């Protein structure tokens, strides 16, 4: 399916340079970018990295055992005043 998109001058030149380095057409480069964006947008809940890799529910608060501020306050409470 054909489509028309508007790119900024800088985007177009960077896209062309990337496509040339990968030895693919501009259209193929755009298809790959769209596929990558769609894969990220439709990733199953719980996928991620670092702090969020354990499957937290999107929109929920950080559990206290993972909250850096809670950990910091807990550690400081152990100090003598």
HTML snippet that shows the backbone in 3Dmol.js (N, CA, C, O; Angstrom):
<script src="https://3Dmol.org/build/3Dmol-min.js"></script>
<div id="view" style="width:600px;height:400px;position:relative"></div>
<script>
const pdb = `
ATOM      1  N   UNK A   1       0.840  -1.173   0.000  1.00  0.00           N
ATOM      2  CA  UNK A   1       0.000   0.000   0.000  1.00  0.00           C
ATOM      3  C   UNK A   1       0.886   1.237   0.000  1.00  0.00           C
ATOM      4  O   UNK A   1       1.832   1.332   0.782  1.00  0.00           O
ATOM      5  N   UNK A   2       0.590   2.136  -0.838  1.00  0.00           N
ATOM      6  CA  UNK A   2       1.370   3.369  -0.922  1.00  0.00           C
ATOM      7  C   UNK A   2       0.799   4.412   0.024  1.00  0.00           C
ATOM      8  O   UNK A   2      -0.407   4.469   0.266  1.00  0.00           O
ATOM      9  N   UNK A   3       1.696   5.235   0.551  1.00  0.00           N
ATOM     10  CA  UNK A   3       1.283   6.347   1.398  1.00  0.00           C
ATOM     11  C   UNK A   3       2.266   7.485   1.205  1.00  0.00           C
ATOM     12  O   UNK A   3       3.390   7.282   0.746  1.00  0.00           O
ATOM     13  N   UNK A   4       1.838   8.660   1.554  1.00  0.00           N
ATOM     14  CA  UNK A   4       2.689   9.835   1.435  1.00  0.00           C
ATOM     15  C   UNK A   4       2.919  10.377   2.842  1.00  0.00           C
ATOM     16  O   UNK A   4       1.977  10.536   3.619  1.00  0.00           O
ATOM     17  N   UNK A   5       4.173  10.657   3.158  1.00  0.00           N
ATOM     18  CA  UNK A   5       4.496  11.255   4.447  1.00  0.00           C
ATOM     19  C   UNK A   5       5.370  12.480   4.223  1.00  0.00           C
ATOM     20  O   UNK A   5       6.097  12.560   3.234  1.00  0.00           O
ATOM     21  N   UNK A   6       5.296  13.410   5.126  1.00  0.00           N
ATOM     22  CA  UNK A   6       6.143  14.605   5.079  1.00  0.00           C
ATOM     23  C   UNK A   6       7.209  14.461   6.140  1.00  0.00           C
ATOM     24  O   UNK A   6       6.908  14.233   7.312  1.00  0.00           O
ATOM     25  N   UNK A   7       8.453  14.593   5.729  1.00  0.00           N
ATOM     26  CA  UNK A   7       9.590  14.555   6.650  1.00  0.00           C
ATOM     27  C   UNK A   7      10.289  15.893   6.633  1.00  0.00           C
ATOM     28  O   UNK A   7      10.278  16.606   5.630  1.00  0.00           O
ATOM     29  N   UNK A   8      10.894  16.223   7.753  1.00  0.00           N
ATOM     30  CA  UNK A   8      11.727  17.414   7.780  1.00  0.00           C
ATOM     31  C   UNK A   8      12.973  17.128   6.952  1.00  0.00           C
ATOM     32  O   UNK A   8      13.331  15.969   6.741  1.00  0.00           O
ATOM     33  N   UNK A   9      13.627  18.175   6.488  1.00  0.00           N
ATOM     34  CA  UNK A   9      14.814  18.008   5.647  1.00  0.00           C
ATOM     35  C   UNK A   9      15.863  17.157   6.359  1.00  0.00           C
ATOM     36  O   UNK A   9      16.436  16.247   5.760  1.00  0.00           O
ATOM     37  N   UNK A  10      16.111  17.446   7.618  1.00  0.00           N
ATOM     38  CA  UNK A  10      17.102  16.682   8.373  1.00  0.00           C
ATOM     39  C   UNK A  10      16.718  15.218   8.521  1.00  0.00           C
ATOM     40  O   UNK A  10      17.574  14.336   8.448  1.00  0.00           O
ATOM     41  N   UNK A  11      15.431  14.962   8.730  1.00  0.00           N
ATOM     42  CA  UNK A  11      14.974  13.580   8.854  1.00  0.00           C
ATOM     43  C   UNK A  11      15.176  12.824   7.552  1.00  0.00           C
ATOM     44  O   UNK A  11      15.643  11.685   7.555  1.00  0.00           O
ATOM     45  N   UNK A  12      14.831  13.448   6.458  1.00  0.00           N
ATOM     46  CA  UNK A  12      14.949  12.794   5.157  1.00  0.00           C
ATOM     47  C   UNK A  12      16.401  12.445   4.845  1.00  0.00           C
ATOM     48  O   UNK A  12      16.690  11.351   4.361  1.00  0.00           O
ATOM     49  N   UNK A  13      17.305  13.368   5.117  1.00  0.00           N
ATOM     50  CA  UNK A  13      18.713  13.097   4.806  1.00  0.00           C
ATOM     51  C   UNK A  13      19.281  12.024   5.731  1.00  0.00           C
ATOM     52  O   UNK A  13      20.067  11.188   5.286  1.00  0.00           O
ATOM     53  N   UNK A  14      18.903  12.031   7.003  1.00  0.00           N
ATOM     54  CA  UNK A  14      19.372  10.986   7.932  1.00  0.00           C
ATOM     55  C   UNK A  14      18.783   9.636   7.549  1.00  0.00           C
ATOM     56  O   UNK A  14      19.467   8.615   7.622  1.00  0.00           O
ATOM     57  N   UNK A  15      17.513   9.626   7.139  1.00  0.00           N
ATOM     58  CA  UNK A  15      16.880   8.382   6.702  1.00  0.00           C
ATOM     59  C   UNK A  15      17.586   7.832   5.471  1.00  0.00           C
ATOM     60  O   UNK A  15      17.858   6.634   5.396  1.00  0.00           O
ATOM     61  N   UNK A  16      17.881   8.689   4.514  1.00  0.00           N
ATOM     62  CA  UNK A  16      18.580   8.251   3.308  1.00  0.00           C
ATOM     63  C   UNK A  16      19.963   7.701   3.638  1.00  0.00           C
ATOM     64  O   UNK A  16      20.383   6.691   3.073  1.00  0.00           O
ATOM     65  N   UNK A  17      20.667   8.358   4.547  1.00  0.00           N
ATOM     66  CA  UNK A  17      22.006   7.876   4.932  1.00  0.00           C
ATOM     67  C   UNK A  17      21.917   6.511   5.612  1.00  0.00           C
ATOM     68  O   UNK A  17      22.734   5.628   5.349  1.00  0.00           O
ATOM     69  N   UNK A  18      20.921   6.339   6.487  1.00  0.00           N
ATOM     70  CA  UNK A  18      20.755   5.059   7.167  1.00  0.00           C
ATOM     71  C   UNK A  18      20.387   3.967   6.156  1.00  0.00           C
ATOM     72  O   UNK A  18      20.937   2.866   6.194  1.00  0.00           O
ATOM     73  N   UNK A  19      19.462   4.279   5.263  1.00  0.00           N
ATOM     74  CA  UNK A  19      19.034   3.298   4.258  1.00  0.00           C
ATOM     75  C   UNK A  19      20.201   2.903   3.357  1.00  0.00           C
ATOM     76  O   UNK A  19      20.347   1.731   3.009  1.00  0.00           O
ATOM     77  N   UNK A  20      21.019   3.858   2.984  1.00  0.00           N
ATOM     78  CA  UNK A  20      22.179   3.563   2.139  1.00  0.00           C
ATOM     79  C   UNK A  20      23.154   2.651   2.877  1.00  0.00           C
ATOM     80  O   UNK A  20      23.686   1.706   2.294  1.00  0.00           O
ATOM     81  N   UNK A  21      23.390   2.935   4.171  1.00  0.00           N
ATOM     82  CA  UNK A  21      24.311   2.107   4.963  1.00  0.00           C
ATOM     83  C   UNK A  21      23.780   0.686   5.128  1.00  0.00           C
ATOM     84  O   UNK A  21      24.553  -0.271   5.167  1.00  0.00           O
ATOM     85  N   UNK A  22      22.466   0.555   5.225  1.00  0.00           N
ATOM     86  CA  UNK A  22      21.838  -0.766   5.375  1.00  0.00           C
ATOM     87  C   UNK A  22      21.572  -1.444   4.031  1.00  0.00           C
ATOM     88  O   UNK A  22      21.161  -2.603   3.971  1.00  0.00           O
ATOM     89  N   UNK A  23      21.817  -0.695   2.957  1.00  0.00           N
ATOM     90  CA  UNK A  23      21.597  -1.193   1.595  1.00  0.00           C
ATOM     91  C   UNK A  23      20.142  -1.605   1.359  1.00  0.00           C
ATOM     92  O   UNK A  23      19.851  -2.668   0.810  1.00  0.00           O
ATOM     93  N   UNK A  24      19.239  -0.715   1.797  1.00  0.00           N
ATOM     94  CA  UNK A  24      17.808  -0.913   1.573  1.00  0.00           C
ATOM     95  C   UNK A  24      17.236   0.374   0.999  1.00  0.00           C
ATOM     96  O   UNK A  24      17.871   1.427   1.057  1.00  0.00           O
ATOM     97  N   UNK A  25      16.051   0.282   0.454  1.00  0.00           N
ATOM     98  CA  UNK A  25      15.404   1.467  -0.093  1.00  0.00           C
ATOM     99  C   UNK A  25      14.848   2.330   1.043  1.00  0.00           C
ATOM    100  O   UNK A  25      14.723   1.884   2.184  1.00  0.00           O
ATOM    101  N   UNK A  26      14.526   3.554   0.701  1.00  0.00           N
ATOM    102  CA  UNK A  26      13.903   4.440   1.686  1.00  0.00           C
ATOM    103  C   UNK A  26      12.578   3.831   2.149  1.00  0.00           C
ATOM    104  O   UNK A  26      12.253   3.882   3.335  1.00  0.00           O
ATOM    105  N   UNK A  27      11.819   3.260   1.223  1.00  0.00           N
ATOM    106  CA  UNK A  27      10.535   2.648   1.569  1.00  0.00           C
ATOM    107  C   UNK A  27      10.726   1.507   2.571  1.00  0.00           C
ATOM    108  O   UNK A  27       9.962   1.380   3.528  1.00  0.00           O
ATOM    109  N   UNK A  28      11.745   0.683   2.347  1.00  0.00           N
ATOM    110  CA  UNK A  28      12.013  -0.423   3.273  1.00  0.00           C
ATOM    111  C   UNK A  28      12.427   0.108   4.641  1.00  0.00           C
ATOM    112  O   UNK A  28      12.048  -0.455   5.668  1.00  0.00           O
ATOM    113  N   UNK A  29      13.201   1.184   4.658  1.00  0.00           N
ATOM    114  CA  UNK A  29      13.604   1.781   5.932  1.00  0.00           C
ATOM    115  C   UNK A  29      12.385   2.272   6.701  1.00  0.00           C
ATOM    116  O   UNK A  29      12.296   2.078   7.913  1.00  0.00           O
ATOM    117  N   UNK A  30      11.448   2.905   6.006  1.00  0.00           N
ATOM    118  CA  UNK A  30      10.227   3.387   6.652  1.00  0.00           C
ATOM    119  C   UNK A  30       9.381   2.212   7.134  1.00  0.00           C
ATOM    120  O   UNK A  30       8.833   2.259   8.236  1.00  0.00           O
ATOM    121  N   UNK A  31       9.267   1.146   6.315  1.00  0.00           N
ATOM    122  CA  UNK A  31       8.512  -0.045   6.740  1.00  0.00           C
ATOM    123  C   UNK A  31       9.100  -0.628   8.018  1.00  0.00           C
ATOM    124  O   UNK A  31       8.360  -1.002   8.928  1.00  0.00           O
ATOM    125  N   UNK A  32      10.432  -0.707   8.092  1.00  0.00           N
ATOM    126  CA  UNK A  32      11.083  -1.244   9.291  1.00  0.00           C
ATOM    127  C   UNK A  32      10.805  -0.359  10.509  1.00  0.00           C
ATOM    128  O   UNK A  32      10.565  -0.859  11.608  1.00  0.00           O
ATOM    129  N   UNK A  33      10.840   0.943  10.304  1.00  0.00           N
ATOM    130  CA  UNK A  33      10.576   1.868  11.410  1.00  0.00           C
ATOM    131  C   UNK A  33       9.135   1.723  11.903  1.00  0.00           C
ATOM    132  O   UNK A  33       8.884   1.717  13.108  1.00  0.00           O
ATOM    133  N   UNK A  34       8.202   1.608  10.975  1.00  0.00           N
ATOM    134  CA  UNK A  34       6.797   1.444  11.350  1.00  0.00           C
ATOM    135  C   UNK A  34       6.603   0.124  12.087  1.00  0.00           C
ATOM    136  O   UNK A  34       5.919   0.078  13.109  1.00  0.00           O
ATOM    137  N   UNK A  35       7.202  -0.951  11.575  1.00  0.00           N
ATOM    138  CA  UNK A  35       7.099  -2.248  12.257  1.00  0.00           C
ATOM    139  C   UNK A  35       7.651  -2.175  13.668  1.00  0.00           C
ATOM    140  O   UNK A  35       7.036  -2.693  14.600  1.00  0.00           O
ATOM    141  N   UNK A  36       8.791  -1.545  13.839  1.00  0.00           N
ATOM    142  CA  UNK A  36       9.408  -1.429  15.162  1.00  0.00           C
ATOM    143  C   UNK A  36       8.510  -0.627  16.105  1.00  0.00           C
ATOM    144  O   UNK A  36       8.338  -0.999  17.266  1.00  0.00           O
ATOM    145  N   UNK A  37       7.944   0.463  15.613  1.00  0.00           N
ATOM    146  CA  UNK A  37       7.060   1.281  16.426  1.00  0.00           C
ATOM    147  C   UNK A  37       5.812   0.494  16.831  1.00  0.00           C
ATOM    148  O   UNK A  37       5.370   0.581  17.977  1.00  0.00           O
ATOM    149  N   UNK A  38       5.248  -0.266  15.906  1.00  0.00           N
ATOM    150  CA  UNK A  38       4.052  -1.041  16.212  1.00  0.00           C
ATOM    151  C   UNK A  38       4.348  -2.169  17.198  1.00  0.00           C
ATOM    152  O   UNK A  38       3.523  -2.470  18.061  1.00  0.00           O
ATOM    153  N   UNK A  39       5.515  -2.791  17.076  1.00  0.00           N
ATOM    154  CA  UNK A  39       5.883  -3.840  18.031  1.00  0.00           C
ATOM    155  C   UNK A  39       6.009  -3.271  19.434  1.00  0.00           C
ATOM    156  O   UNK A  39       5.560  -3.894  20.396  1.00  0.00           O
ATOM    157  N   UNK A  40       6.604  -2.114  19.563  1.00  0.00           N
ATOM    158  CA  UNK A  40       6.744  -1.478  20.878  1.00  0.00           C
ATOM    159  C   UNK A  40       5.387  -1.065  21.433  1.00  0.00           C
ATOM    160  O   UNK A  40       5.126  -1.205  22.628  1.00  0.00           O
ATOM    161  N   UNK A  41       4.529  -0.558  20.560  1.00  0.00           N
ATOM    162  CA  UNK A  41       3.219  -0.073  21.007  1.00  0.00           C
ATOM    163  C   UNK A  41       2.306  -1.214  21.429  1.00  0.00           C
ATOM    164  O   UNK A  41       1.394  -1.009  22.229  1.00  0.00           O
ATOM    165  N   UNK A  42       2.534  -2.400  20.910  1.00  0.00           N
ATOM    166  CA  UNK A  42       1.661  -3.532  21.218  1.00  0.00           C
ATOM    167  C   UNK A  42       2.358  -4.569  22.081  1.00  0.00           C
ATOM    168  O   UNK A  42       1.934  -5.724  22.126  1.00  0.00           O
ATOM    169  N   UNK A  43       3.423  -4.171  22.768  1.00  0.00           N
ATOM    170  CA  UNK A  43       4.127  -5.114  23.642  1.00  0.00           C
ATOM    171  C   UNK A  43       3.194  -5.541  24.771  1.00  0.00           C
ATOM    172  O   UNK A  43       2.464  -4.714  25.317  1.00  0.00           O
ATOM    173  N   UNK A  44       3.213  -6.817  25.124  1.00  0.00           N
ATOM    174  CA  UNK A  44       2.343  -7.286  26.193  1.00  0.00           C
ATOM    175  C   UNK A  44       2.666  -6.598  27.512  1.00  0.00           C
ATOM    176  O   UNK A  44       3.815  -6.233  27.764  1.00  0.00           O
ATOM    177  N   UNK A  45       1.649  -6.421  28.352  1.00  0.00           N
ATOM    178  CA  UNK A  45       1.900  -5.798  29.654  1.00  0.00           C
ATOM    179  C   UNK A  45       2.957  -6.575  30.427  1.00  0.00           C
ATOM    180  O   UNK A  45       3.025  -7.803  30.367  1.00  0.00           O
ATOM    181  N   UNK A  46       3.763  -5.840  31.138  1.00  0.00           N
ATOM    182  CA  UNK A  46       4.786  -6.488  31.940  1.00  0.00           C
ATOM    183  C   UNK A  46       6.119  -6.621  31.255  1.00  0.00           C
ATOM    184  O   UNK A  46       7.097  -7.019  31.887  1.00  0.00           O
ATOM    185  N   UNK A  47       6.187  -6.296  29.967  1.00  0.00           N
ATOM    186  CA  UNK A  47       7.484  -6.354  29.313  1.00  0.00           C
ATOM    187  C   UNK A  47       8.188  -5.034  29.546  1.00  0.00           C
ATOM    188  O   UNK A  47       7.545  -3.989  29.643  1.00  0.00           O
ATOM    189  N   UNK A  48       9.460  -5.077  29.632  1.00  0.00           N
ATOM    190  CA  UNK A  48      10.216  -3.867  29.871  1.00  0.00           C
ATOM    191  C   UNK A  48      11.595  -4.206  30.343  1.00  0.00           C
ATOM    192  O   UNK A  48      12.084  -5.313  30.120  1.00  0.00           O
ATOM    193  N   UNK A  49      12.218  -3.271  30.987  1.00  0.00           N
ATOM    194  CA  UNK A  49      13.554  -3.495  31.473  1.00  0.00           C
ATOM    195  C   UNK A  49      13.698  -2.837  32.833  1.00  0.00           C
ATOM    196  O   UNK A  49      12.878  -2.007  33.226  1.00  0.00           O
ATOM    197  N   UNK A  50      14.716  -3.204  33.522  1.00  0.00           N
ATOM    198  CA  UNK A  50      15.029  -2.572  34.797  1.00  0.00           C
ATOM    199  C   UNK A  50      13.917  -2.714  35.812  1.00  0.00           C
ATOM    200  O   UNK A  50      13.398  -3.808  36.034  1.00  0.00           O
ATOM    201  N   UNK A  51      13.560  -1.615  36.420  1.00  0.00           N
ATOM    202  CA  UNK A  51      12.583  -1.584  37.493  1.00  0.00           C
ATOM    203  C   UNK A  51      11.242  -2.174  37.068  1.00  0.00           C
ATOM    204  O   UNK A  51      10.565  -2.825  37.864  1.00  0.00           O
ATOM    205  N   UNK A  52      10.860  -1.948  35.816  1.00  0.00           N
ATOM    206  CA  UNK A  52       9.522  -2.342  35.379  1.00  0.00           C
ATOM    207  C   UNK A  52       9.482  -3.723  34.749  1.00  0.00           C
ATOM    208  O   UNK A  52       8.421  -4.141  34.288  1.00  0.00           O
ATOM    209  N   UNK A  53      10.574  -4.438  34.710  1.00  0.00           N
ATOM    210  CA  UNK A  53      10.621  -5.734  34.037  1.00  0.00           C
ATOM    211  C   UNK A  53       9.858  -6.824  34.779  1.00  0.00           C
ATOM    212  O   UNK A  53       9.636  -7.896  34.217  1.00  0.00           O
ATOM    213  N   UNK A  54       9.453  -6.588  36.009  1.00  0.00           N
ATOM    214  CA  UNK A  54       8.796  -7.617  36.789  1.00  0.00           C
ATOM    215  C   UNK A  54       7.290  -7.680  36.578  1.00  0.00           C
ATOM    216  O   UNK A  54       6.617  -8.447  37.267  1.00  0.00           O
ATOM    217  N   UNK A  55       6.746  -6.919  35.670  1.00  0.00           N
ATOM    218  CA  UNK A  55       5.335  -7.038  35.337  1.00  0.00           C
ATOM    219  C   UNK A  55       4.405  -6.159  36.137  1.00  0.00           C
ATOM    220  O   UNK A  55       3.295  -6.585  36.459  1.00  0.00           O
ATOM    221  N   UNK A  56       4.809  -4.955  36.469  1.00  0.00           N
ATOM    222  CA  UNK A  56       3.910  -4.050  37.166  1.00  0.00           C
ATOM    223  C   UNK A  56       2.750  -3.678  36.260  1.00  0.00           C
ATOM    224  O   UNK A  56       2.893  -3.622  35.039  1.00  0.00           O
ATOM    225  N   UNK A  57       1.628  -3.430  36.854  1.00  0.00           N
ATOM    226  CA  UNK A  57       0.450  -3.025  36.103  1.00  0.00           C
ATOM    227  C   UNK A  57       0.615  -1.569  35.698  1.00  0.00           C
ATOM    228  O   UNK A  57       0.869  -0.717  36.549  1.00  0.00           O
ATOM    229  N   UNK A  58       0.471  -1.266  34.387  1.00  0.00           N
ATOM    230  CA  UNK A  58       0.626   0.123  33.952  1.00  0.00           C
ATOM    231  C   UNK A  58      -0.353   1.034  34.685  1.00  0.00           C
ATOM    232  O   UNK A  58      -1.522   0.690  34.861  1.00  0.00           O
ATOM    233  N   UNK A  59       0.124   2.176  35.101  1.00  0.00           N
ATOM    234  CA  UNK A  59      -0.715   3.141  35.786  1.00  0.00           C
ATOM    235  C   UNK A  59      -0.752   2.962  37.289  1.00  0.00           C
ATOM    236  O   UNK A  59      -1.254   3.831  38.002  1.00  0.00           O
ATOM    237  N   UNK A  60      -0.235   1.860  37.780  1.00  0.00           N
ATOM    238  CA  UNK A  60      -0.250   1.653  39.223  1.00  0.00           C
ATOM    239  C   UNK A  60       0.960   2.314  39.854  1.00  0.00           C
ATOM    240  O   UNK A  60       1.935   2.635  39.176  1.00  0.00           O
ATOM    241  N   UNK A  61       0.883   2.512  41.156  1.00  0.00           N
ATOM    242  CA  UNK A  61       2.007   3.099  41.871  1.00  0.00           C
ATOM    243  C   UNK A  61       3.124   2.080  42.008  1.00  0.00           C
ATOM    244  O   UNK A  61       2.891   0.873  41.942  1.00  0.00           O
ATOM    245  N   UNK A  62       4.310   2.565  42.194  1.00  0.00           N
ATOM    246  CA  UNK A  62       5.462   1.688  42.397  1.00  0.00           C
ATOM    247  C   UNK A  62       5.291   1.002  43.748  1.00  0.00           C
ATOM    248  O   UNK A  62       5.032   1.673  44.747  1.00  0.00           O
ATOM    249  N   UNK A  63       5.431  -0.332  43.798  1.00  0.00           N
ATOM    250  CA  UNK A  63       5.314  -1.019  45.082  1.00  0.00           C
ATOM    251  C   UNK A  63       6.360  -0.498  46.060  1.00  0.00           C
ATOM    252  O   UNK A  63       7.470  -0.169  45.643  1.00  0.00           O
ATOM    253  N   UNK A  64       6.037  -0.414  47.352  1.00  0.00           N
ATOM    254  CA  UNK A  64       6.968   0.148  48.326  1.00  0.00           C
ATOM    255  C   UNK A  64       8.336  -0.520  48.310  1.00  0.00           C
ATOM    256  O   UNK A  64       9.348   0.154  48.503  1.00  0.00           O
ATOM    257  N   UNK A  65       8.390  -1.829  48.084  1.00  0.00           N
ATOM    258  CA  UNK A  65       9.693  -2.493  48.093  1.00  0.00           C
ATOM    259  C   UNK A  65      10.560  -2.097  46.904  1.00  0.00           C
ATOM    260  O   UNK A  65      11.754  -2.397  46.893  1.00  0.00           O
ATOM    261  N   UNK A  66       9.990  -1.431  45.907  1.00  0.00           N
ATOM    262  CA  UNK A  66      10.756  -0.972  44.751  1.00  0.00           C
ATOM    263  C   UNK A  66      10.899   0.542  44.707  1.00  0.00           C
ATOM    264  O   UNK A  66      11.592   1.075  43.840  1.00  0.00           O
ATOM    265  N   UNK A  67      10.263   1.227  45.617  1.00  0.00           N
ATOM    266  CA  UNK A  67      10.275   2.682  45.597  1.00  0.00           C
ATOM    267  C   UNK A  67      11.555   3.190  46.248  1.00  0.00           C
ATOM    268  O   UNK A  67      11.786   2.951  47.434  1.00  0.00           O
ATOM    269  N   UNK A  68      12.375   3.880  45.493  1.00  0.00           N
ATOM    270  CA  UNK A  68      13.650   4.374  45.991  1.00  0.00           C
ATOM    271  C   UNK A  68      13.503   5.339  47.149  1.00  0.00           C
ATOM    272  O   UNK A  68      14.323   5.335  48.067  1.00  0.00           O
ATOM    273  N   UNK A  69      12.461   6.172  47.117  1.00  0.00           N
ATOM    274  CA  UNK A  69      12.254   7.125  48.197  1.00  0.00           C
ATOM    275  C   UNK A  69      11.903   6.401  49.495  1.00  0.00           C
ATOM    276  O   UNK A  69      12.391   6.771  50.563  1.00  0.00           O
ATOM    277  N   UNK A  70      11.060   5.374  49.410  1.00  0.00           N
ATOM    278  CA  UNK A  70      10.712   4.591  50.592  1.00  0.00           C
ATOM    279  C   UNK A  70      11.966   3.919  51.150  1.00  0.00           C
ATOM    280  O   UNK A  70      12.189   3.924  52.360  1.00  0.00           O
ATOM    281  N   UNK A  71      12.777   3.345  50.273  1.00  0.00           N
ATOM    282  CA  UNK A  71      14.021   2.708  50.710  1.00  0.00           C
ATOM    283  C   UNK A  71      14.938   3.720  51.391  1.00  0.00           C
ATOM    284  O   UNK A  71      15.523   3.436  52.436  1.00  0.00           O
ATOM    285  N   UNK A  72      15.057   4.888  50.797  1.00  0.00           N
ATOM    286  CA  UNK A  72      15.911   5.936  51.362  1.00  0.00           C
ATOM    287  C   UNK A  72      15.421   6.335  52.755  1.00  0.00           C
ATOM    288  O   UNK A  72      16.220   6.448  53.684  1.00  0.00           O
ATOM    289  N   UNK A  73      14.128   6.545  52.901  1.00  0.00           N
ATOM    290  CA  UNK A  73      13.583   6.927  54.206  1.00  0.00           C
ATOM    291  C   UNK A  73      13.765   5.812  55.233  1.00  0.00           C
ATOM    292  O   UNK A  73      14.072   6.087  56.393  1.00  0.00           O
ATOM    293  N   UNK A  74      13.582   4.568  54.824  1.00  0.00           N
ATOM    294  CA  UNK A  74      13.768   3.431  55.718  1.00  0.00           C
ATOM    295  C   UNK A  74      15.200   3.374  56.220  1.00  0.00           C
ATOM    296  O   UNK A  74      15.442   3.168  57.409  1.00  0.00           O
ATOM    297  N   UNK A  75      16.147   3.558  55.311  1.00  0.00           N
ATOM    298  CA  UNK A  75      17.554   3.531  55.700  1.00  0.00           C
ATOM    299  C   UNK A  75      17.890   4.686  56.641  1.00  0.00           C
ATOM    300  O   UNK A  75      18.624   4.502  57.613  1.00  0.00           O
ATOM    301  N   UNK A  76      17.360   5.863  56.360  1.00  0.00           N
ATOM    302  CA  UNK A  76      17.644   7.024  57.209  1.00  0.00           C
ATOM    303  C   UNK A  76      17.022   6.868  58.586  1.00  0.00           C
ATOM    304  O   UNK A  76      17.566   7.359  59.575  1.00  0.00           O
ATOM    305  N   UNK A  77      15.872   6.179  58.657  1.00  0.00           N
ATOM    306  CA  UNK A  77      15.244   5.946  59.956  1.00  0.00           C
ATOM    307  C   UNK A  77      16.125   5.091  60.858  1.00  0.00           C
ATOM    308  O   UNK A  77      15.981   5.133  62.080  1.00  0.00           O
ATOM    309  N   UNK A  78      17.038   4.313  60.271  1.00  0.00           N
ATOM    310  CA  UNK A  78      17.936   3.473  61.052  1.00  0.00           C
ATOM    311  C   UNK A  78      19.064   4.269  61.698  1.00  0.00           C
ATOM    312  O   UNK A  78      19.704   3.788  62.633  1.00  0.00           O
ATOM    313  N   UNK A  79      19.313   5.483  61.206  1.00  0.00           N
ATOM    314  CA  UNK A  79      20.401   6.291  61.722  1.00  0.00           C
ATOM    315  C   UNK A  79      20.027   6.889  63.074  1.00  0.00           C
ATOM    316  O   UNK A  79      18.859   7.176  63.339  1.00  0.00           O
ATOM    317  N   UNK A  80      21.017   7.068  63.908  1.00  0.00           N
ATOM    318  CA  UNK A  80      20.813   7.770  65.168  1.00  0.00           C
ATOM    319  C   UNK A  80      20.774   9.261  64.891  1.00  0.00           C
ATOM    320  O   UNK A  80      21.551   9.775  64.086  1.00  0.00           O
ATOM    321  N   UNK A  81      19.884   9.937  65.551  1.00  0.00           N
ATOM    322  CA  UNK A  81      19.782  11.402  65.356  1.00  0.00           C
ATOM    323  C   UNK A  81      20.798  12.148  66.156  1.00  0.00           C
ATOM    324  O   UNK A  81      20.844  13.377  66.103  1.00  0.00           O
TER     325      UNK A  81
END
`;
const viewer = $3Dmol.createViewer("view");
viewer.addModel(pdb, "pdb");
viewer.setStyle({}, {cartoon: {color: "spectrum"}});
viewer.zoomTo();
viewer.render();
</script>
